[in-house]
Amino acid sequence: MRFSYIGLFIALFTTLSLLAETAYGTETNLMQAEQFEIPTKDGKTKLRGEINFRGDKSRARPTVFLLHGTGPAQRDYIAQDALADASQFSLKYAMFLIIAEALTNDGYAVVRFDTRGVKCSQLSCPDCGHDPQPKRWGELCVDNAVRLTASLTAVTEDIQTIHDYALTRPMVDKERTAFITHSAGSFQLGPLILRKTVIPRMVIMLAGLAESTLEGMQWQNTDRIVTIAKKCDLNRDGLLTRDEIDRCGLSPMTKSQVIQPLHLDEGPKTINDISTSWLSNRKLEINALIKNILASDENARNQPGGMVAGAVVGPMAYSYELFQNKQPVVEFYSGMTGKLIYYIGGKDSSIDIDRQRKAILLAERQNKKISIRTFSELGHSLGKDELVGPMDDAIVPHLIKDLQSAFE
């Protein structure tokens, strides 16, 4: 699949296709699900989701909100590449379902939801079949007209709407809440923390962004490609070929994000050229594109910003808002009264790990409640792969331990 550069900006945080509904738990300790369907603040659609808990519904308990990244995503959040063969989707990749089962078993309530425009999952999609690229999921399970309303502002408002609704439910202790975010969920939640319209005792960011969204997007479309190119020069001859990219162990989405801008289908490229003249020209090109997006009118910002598996990732307005923000994401959380913990994978190919660590450590000097955990052998989905899941078994115990410290 080929993307416009504009689509790439959004798609880099939307490489995961995240879906599925199932029955949970055992007969003796069933994880219950109270479904909800509530209107969005802008009145353009309804938000569907569920609150999971075990035991007495009338008993308030500490509650954790799970926030996914950019793009169309279902509440179970399957950490698999959106361009993977449909037969590769399974519940072992269901990051948020796995977390919900563990946390409810530990006494928490968990709030999960489908992002605006998502109607069904790839695992339960009617007539999706098993095409090599499951584009029919986008056709059958995503309302693309609604996806065009998913600006960054709208997505942040959706989080607020779901948060406020959940606090009215009897199983939710409104004084004891926390958030677990993945990827772009870090900067989608940030404005609410800054405005203090949500006041959690803890936020745990899985592969969250610390630098500004502008810096993150610039890096993903420039230096990141050079880093991957050097890694994939498998025979170390200084020449990168399409065959080496195919054998480098990259996810389908990551491969497409390297092959297209380097034009590897047209022939091999030298690592020296990629690191010098190509990188210099690419930065000029990307900066010009950003300038054009920031100068775009409202009509242009309402156009699709990218497509993945037949689904609209979001409107151009999403990128417009990302490029406007020059403030480090971690600074949105600097006045938080609760704790902020970043979980960073050492193999994560979607963020510059050194730059994130520098921004986090700087923020930590100003607010001792900000900290970082590094998992050197894990990637963007906190699994063994650089991008996708399944999430490593060691992550959930860390989440439980850290959450316990917030609610002591």
C-alpha positions, 0 to 999 in steps of 0.5 A: 500500500502506498501512502501520501506523505500526509498519510504517513504522518498520521499512519506512523502512530496508526500501525496497529489494528485493534479489535475484537469482542469476546466472553471474559473470565471463568464461570466462578469469577466472570469479568462483567461488562457494562456497555455504554453508548453516549453522544459525542460533545460535537453531536456528530456520532456516538461513543461505544464502550464498556466498563469492566469489573468483577463482583458487586456492581454497586461497590465503587473501586479504583478505576483505570481508563485505557487509551489507544493511539491514533486512528480507528481502534476497537476497545480490545486494541489488538497490537497487530500491524494493520497491513498483516495477513488477516489470518494473523489476527488473534486474541493474543494480540489483544493488549487492552483485553489482556490488561482489563482481565488482569486489572479487574482480577486485581480489584479494579474497574476498567473503562475501554471504548471504540474510537469514533467511527468504529463499528466492528472488529476484524475478528468479528467482521462479517464477510471480511474473509482472509485477504492478504490485506484485509481492506474489507474491514475498513469498508465494513467495520469503519464509518469513514465519514465519521472518521473525518470528524476525528480531529485531535481536538475531537478525540481529546473531547471524546476522552473527556466525555467518556471520563465524565460519564464513567464517573457517574457509574456506581462501580467507579470510584471517582476519587481514585482513577488512573490512565494507561495510554498507548502511543499517541494516547499520551498527547491526546490525554495531555490537554485534559491533564493540563486543564485539570479536567481530569485528575488521575492519581497516575498516568502510565504511558506505554510507548508514549511521546515526551518531545513535542508532536511536531518534533516527533513527526519530523523525526519519524519521517526523516532520521528514523528512516536513516536509522532503519536503513542502517540497521537493514544493511544486513551484509554491511556493504554500505548498499541498501536493497529492497531484498534486505528490507524484506529480510530485515524483520520489519512489520509490513507497515514499517517496510512501506514507510521505508521503501516508498520514500527511499524509492527502493523499488527503483533500485538500491541506495547507498547508506552514505547517500541516504545519510547525507544528501537524501536526508538533507533533501528529505528534511527540506521536503518535510518542512515544506509539507508541514508549512503547507499543511499549517497554511491550509484552509478548513476545506483542506483540513477536512479531507482524509489524512491517510488510509489504512486497510480501507479505513480513514485514519483521520482528517488532515486537521489531525496533522494540522494540530500535531504540527502546531504543537511545539511544546514537549508532551511531557510538559502537559503533565508537569503540574499533575498531582499524581504520578506519571510513568513512561514505559519505553521499549528499547527496540521501539522504532516509532520514537527516538528513544534517546530524545524521549529519555532526555525530555523525560529526565529533564521533566523529572528534575522539575517534578519528582513524580515523573519517572521512566521504565525502560524495557531494553528488549521490547518494542512499540507494543511492549513486545519482542517485535519492534512495532507490534505485539503480542505484549510481553508477559512481564508488562502486566505485573509492572502495571499492577505494581505501579498502580498499587503505589498510586492507590496506597 
